[in-house]
């Protein structure tokens, strides 16, 4: 008869693989260092792999440990979800919890005020935390550090759930009073006659409009590159440079400071989505949050 594995070891395995340190894992689990060392010995025996090995003064994961790190983490998260008692539908007014949403600065500026105000009306005890999004990554969702990822769909993994919130498009932006703001329509020659500011986390000077311009045999002059769209709007307000931003980023901009115009070339539409991990699929509070976000976004950017 095959002996069933001790599933309590799974939690210890997950912590060890994330901390890559016996001492740090012991602190997280409230164990002594010697007890954690004995647990590591048991895990090595069960898995047939050293898992953690010495590298100078530090410990590093073996190739097998690296390979199973994400799987062990997901297994622990799923086990906790299974063992958590089913929650009956709750009235929003009774919700007392914190939701973490990972979104870029432009989304927070455009939709954050309306989202916070709408949530406060129906669920005054709910706290919304907007986490920074320096890069596209499924890791925060998988690790349970965020409830929702908001943005353009990337390589998020096959298990991640996705729902489109709204469709966006790029527009040109200049300061109010800029010569381009006096034109009823901006032509390609008008557009490339001015310097441009580009928003790029990676520092690239090329944006989605450049390929379309190249097909017309012209090129724009990029004078500045900034890390995010809100910064490009600030540059446009204070200079004669032309910014390129999603139209939704202008929703909460003060009136009279900026002028937007349709681009003289076509660029692909942008679909902004909300993404979540399957473990929160049926949770009533999470469903309420997703519906709230969908409602607010579609009210502000109707199809």
MIVEXFI-87114 format. One record per residue (C-alpha): x negated, y, z. Coordinates in Angstrom, 2 decimals, decimal comma. Layout:
// MIVEXFI-87114
SITE       c1       c2       c3
SITE        X        Y        Z
...
This chain:
// MIVEXFI-87114
SITE       c1       c2       c3
SITE     0,00     0,00     0,00
SITE    -1,39     3,40    -1,02
SITE    -1,86     5,87     1,82
SITE    -0,09     9,16     1,26
SITE    -2,39    12,21     1,35
SITE    -2,11    14,61     4,27
SITE    -0,32    17,56     2,68
SITE    -1,40    19,81     5,54
SITE    -4,81    19,77     3,88
SITE    -3,37    21,63     0,90
SITE    -3,09    24,90     2,83
SITE    -6,65    24,56     4,08
SITE    -7,83    23,79     0,55
SITE    -6,11    26,87    -0,84
SITE    -7,65    29,15     1,80
SITE   -11,13    27,64     1,39
SITE   -11,07    28,03    -2,37
SITE    -9,91    31,64    -2,12
SITE   -12,36    32,65     0,59
SITE   -15,32    30,50    -0,57
SITE   -16,44    30,64     3,06
SITE   -15,90    28,28     5,97
SITE   -16,09    31,13     8,48
SITE   -13,61    33,35     6,60
SITE   -11,22    30,44     6,06
SITE   -11,39    29,62     9,78
SITE   -10,46    33,21    10,67
SITE    -7,49    33,21     8,30
SITE    -6,17    29,92     9,67
SITE    -6,91    30,70    13,31
SITE    -9,32    27,79    13,67
SITE   -12,80    27,47    15,09
SITE   -15,69    27,24    12,65
SITE   -16,35    23,65    13,70
SITE   -12,70    22,67    13,14
SITE   -12,80    24,27     9,70
SITE   -16,01    22,38     8,90
SITE   -14,33    19,11     9,85
SITE   -11,39    20,01     7,60
SITE   -13,78    20,69     4,72
SITE   -15,35    17,27     5,30
SITE   -11,92    15,65     5,10
SITE   -11,14    17,54     1,89
SITE   -14,42    16,42     0,38
SITE   -13,56    12,84     1,26
SITE   -10,02    13,09    -0,15
SITE   -11,00    14,85    -3,41
SITE   -14,35    13,15    -3,93
SITE   -15,93    16,54    -4,64
SITE   -18,16    18,79    -2,48
SITE   -15,85    21,77    -3,24
SITE   -18,17    24,31    -1,58
SITE   -21,95    24,17    -1,86
SITE   -24,73    26,36    -0,52
SITE   -26,25    28,98    -2,86
SITE   -28,80    30,98    -0,93
SITE   -27,03    32,56     2,02
SITE   -23,59    32,12     0,51
SITE   -21,28    29,28    -0,45
SITE   -20,02    28,87    -4,02
SITE   -17,27    26,77    -5,55
SITE   -18,16    23,68    -7,54
SITE   -16,85    23,47   -11,14
SITE   -14,08    21,13    -9,96
SITE   -13,09    23,55    -7,19
SITE   -12,94    26,40    -9,71
SITE   -10,78    24,26   -11,99
SITE    -8,21    23,48    -9,28
SITE    -8,22    26,82    -7,51
SITE    -5,20    28,24    -9,32
SITE    -3,31    24,93    -9,16
SITE    -3,79    24,65    -5,40
SITE    -2,61    28,21    -4,93
SITE     0,53    27,62    -7,00
SITE     1,21    24,37    -5,13
SITE     1,14    26,16    -1,79
SITE     3,39    28,96    -3,04
SITE     5,88    26,49    -4,49
SITE     5,87    24,40    -1,32
SITE     6,65    27,46     0,77
SITE     9,49    28,39    -1,59
SITE    10,96    24,87    -1,33
SITE    10,81    24,89     2,47
SITE    12,22    28,39     2,82
SITE    15,93    28,18     3,69
SITE    18,32    29,12     0,92
SITE    19,49    32,70     1,29
SITE    23,11    33,50     0,72
SITE    24,02    36,47    -1,41
SITE    23,34    39,62     0,57
SITE    24,95    43,00     0,36
SITE    22,23    45,47    -0,68
SITE    22,92    47,58     2,40
SITE    21,76    44,69     4,61
SITE    18,45    44,21     2,79
SITE    15,47    45,13     4,97
SITE    12,34    44,27     3,01
SITE     9,44    45,61     0,99
SITE     9,11    45,05    -2,76
SITE     5,81    45,59    -4,56
SITE     5,93    46,59    -8,22
SITE     2,76    46,70   -10,33
SITE     3,02    49,40   -12,98
SITE     0,90    52,07   -14,65
SITE     0,97    55,72   -13,60
SITE     3,09    56,81   -16,54
SITE     5,89    54,37   -15,70
SITE     5,85    55,45   -12,05
SITE     6,08    59,11   -13,02
SITE     8,86    58,50   -15,55
SITE    11,02    56,00   -13,65
SITE     9,81    55,98   -10,05
SITE    11,92    58,92    -8,80
SITE    15,17    57,56   -10,26
SITE    14,40    54,03    -9,09
SITE    13,62    55,14    -5,55
SITE    16,69    57,39    -5,36
SITE    19,04    54,71    -6,72
SITE    17,64    52,07    -4,35
SITE    18,05    54,42    -1,38
SITE    21,76    54,87    -2,14
SITE    22,65    51,17    -2,08
SITE    19,84    49,68     0,03
SITE    18,48    52,36     2,41
SITE    16,27    49,88     4,32
SITE    14,41    48,69     1,22
SITE    10,85    49,95     0,67
SITE     9,42    50,14    -2,83
SITE     5,63    49,99    -3,14
SITE     4,11    50,81    -6,52
SITE     0,75    49,08    -6,88
SITE    -1,87    50,32    -9,36
SITE    -2,39    48,42   -12,59
SITE    -6,01    48,79   -13,70
SITE    -5,68    45,88   -16,13
SITE    -3,27    43,28   -17,47
SITE    -3,47    40,19   -15,29
SITE    -1,11    37,43   -14,18
SITE    -3,12    36,89   -10,99
SITE    -1,17    39,26    -8,66
SITE     2,11    37,55    -9,64
SITE     0,70    34,06    -9,20
SITE    -0,83    34,94    -5,86
SITE     2,42    36,46    -4,60
SITE     0,83    39,88    -4,05
SITE     3,43    41,63    -6,23
SITE     7,11    40,97    -6,89
SITE     7,29    42,44   -10,38
SITE     4,80    43,27   -13,11
SITE     6,01    46,05   -15,41
SITE     4,54    46,79   -18,80
SITE     3,94    45,51   -22,31
SITE     3,82    41,71   -22,41
SITE     0,30    40,31   -22,61
SITE    -1,21    36,87   -21,95
SITE     0,79    36,25   -18,79
SITE     0,97    32,45   -18,82
SITE     3,80    30,12   -19,89
SITE     5,49    29,96   -16,48
SITE     6,01    33,71   -16,05
SITE     9,59    34,93   -16,56
SITE    10,06    37,98   -18,78
SITE    12,95    40,38   -19,38
SITE    12,83    43,36   -21,75
SITE    13,70    46,65   -20,06
SITE    13,64    49,08   -22,98
SITE    12,00    49,85   -26,32
SITE     9,65    52,80   -26,54
SITE     7,67    54,52   -29,30
SITE     4,66    56,80   -29,57
SITE     5,11    60,53   -30,10
SITE     2,73    63,44   -30,52
SITE     2,50    66,07   -27,78
SITE     0,99    69,57   -27,71
SITE     1,25    72,51   -25,35
SITE     4,20    74,83   -25,81
SITE     3,08    77,62   -28,15
SITE     0,58    75,45   -30,02
SITE     0,73    76,07   -33,81
SITE     2,07    72,54   -34,32
SITE     4,99    73,35   -32,01
SITE     6,16    76,00   -34,50
SITE     6,56    73,52   -37,35
SITE     9,91    71,81   -38,08
SITE     8,01    68,70   -39,22
SITE     4,37    67,80   -38,68
SITE     2,69    66,47   -41,84
SITE    -0,32    64,18   -41,93
SITE    -2,58    67,09   -42,93
SITE    -1,17    69,18   -40,07
SITE    -1,75    66,31   -37,63
SITE    -5,39    65,63   -38,52
SITE    -6,30    69,33   -38,66
SITE    -6,51    69,43   -34,84
SITE    -8,63    67,64   -32,27
SITE    -7,06    64,81   -30,28
SITE    -7,17    63,41   -26,76
SITE    -6,84    59,63   -26,47
SITE    -5,76    57,60   -23,42
SITE    -7,63    54,32   -23,04
SITE    -8,51    52,26   -19,96
SITE   -11,41    50,71   -21,87
SITE   -12,73    54,03   -23,20
SITE   -11,96    53,25   -26,85
SITE   -11,40    56,27   -29,06
SITE    -9,10    54,46   -31,52
SITE    -5,38    54,28   -30,83
SITE    -2,32    52,78   -32,54
SITE    -2,03    55,71   -34,92
SITE    -5,53    55,38   -36,38
SITE    -4,84    52,33   -38,54
SITE    -1,77    54,01   -40,01
SITE    -3,81    57,11   -40,77
SITE    -6,58    55,00   -42,34
SITE    -4,01    53,46   -44,71
SITE    -3,31    57,00   -45,89
SITE    -7,02    57,63   -46,40
SITE    -7,40    60,12   -43,54
SITE    -8,91    60,13   -40,07
SITE    -8,25    62,21   -36,98
SITE   -10,95    63,79   -34,84
SITE   -10,97    62,53   -31,25
SITE   -12,43    65,14   -28,92
SITE   -11,74    63,48   -25,57
SITE   -10,94    60,06   -24,10
SITE    -9,21    59,78   -20,70
SITE    -8,21    56,66   -18,74
SITE    -4,41    57,11   -18,71
SITE    -1,51    58,81   -20,50
SITE    -0,67    61,26   -17,65
SITE    -4,24    62,57   -17,90
SITE    -3,89    63,03   -21,66
SITE    -0,75    65,10   -21,08
SITE    -2,64    67,28   -18,60
SITE    -5,35    67,84   -21,21
SITE    -2,75    68,73   -23,86
SITE    -1,11    71,24   -21,51
SITE    -4,42    73,02   -20,93
SITE    -5,92    72,95   -24,44
SITE    -5,20    72,81   -28,16
SITE    -5,80    69,05   -28,30
SITE    -3,03    66,74   -29,50
SITE    -1,98    63,87   -27,22
SITE    -0,39    60,56   -28,22
SITE     1,92    59,05   -25,57
SITE     4,95    56,77   -25,28
SITE     8,11    58,90   -25,42
SITE     9,25    57,63   -22,01
SITE     6,24    59,27   -20,36
SITE     7,84    62,67   -21,01
SITE    11,05    61,96   -19,07
SITE    10,02    63,82   -15,91
SITE     7,67    66,38   -17,42
SITE     8,51    70,02   -16,51
SITE    10,50    71,74   -19,23
SITE     8,83    74,43   -21,31
SITE     5,21    73,28   -20,89
SITE     4,93    70,63   -23,61
SITE     6,27    70,18   -27,11
SITE     6,79    66,72   -28,56
SITE     7,04    65,84   -32,23
SITE     7,55    62,75   -34,35
SITE     4,37    61,29   -35,76
SITE     3,78    61,72   -39,49
SITE     2,93    57,98   -39,74
SITE     4,72    54,91   -38,44
SITE     3,46    52,97   -35,43
SITE     4,82    49,75   -33,98
SITE     7,59    50,00   -31,39
SITE     6,69    49,17   -27,78
SITE     8,75    46,76   -25,67
SITE     8,39    47,39   -21,94
SITE     9,32    44,36   -19,82
SITE     9,55    43,23   -16,24
SITE     7,79    39,96   -15,38
SITE     8,07    37,73   -12,31
SITE     6,96    34,36   -11,00
SITE     9,44    31,43   -11,10
SITE     9,40    31,10    -7,30
SITE    11,45    34,33    -7,08
SITE    13,85    33,35    -9,86
SITE    16,90    32,58    -7,66
SITE    16,12    34,70    -4,60
SITE    19,13    37,07    -4,17
SITE    17,01    40,01    -3,04
SITE    14,68    39,59    -6,01
SITE    17,63    39,33    -8,39
SITE    19,00    42,57    -6,96
SITE    15,64    44,26    -7,52
SITE    15,41    43,09   -11,13
SITE    18,97    44,24   -11,87
SITE    18,26    47,61   -10,26
SITE    15,20    48,11   -12,43
SITE    17,03    47,03   -15,58
SITE    19,93    49,39   -14,87
SITE    17,75    52,42   -14,11
SITE    15,53    51,90   -17,16
SITE    18,42    51,46   -19,58
SITE    20,23    54,49   -18,19
SITE    17,18    56,65   -18,80
SITE    16,18    55,07   -22,12
SITE    19,41    53,83   -23,73
SITE    19,17    51,57   -26,76
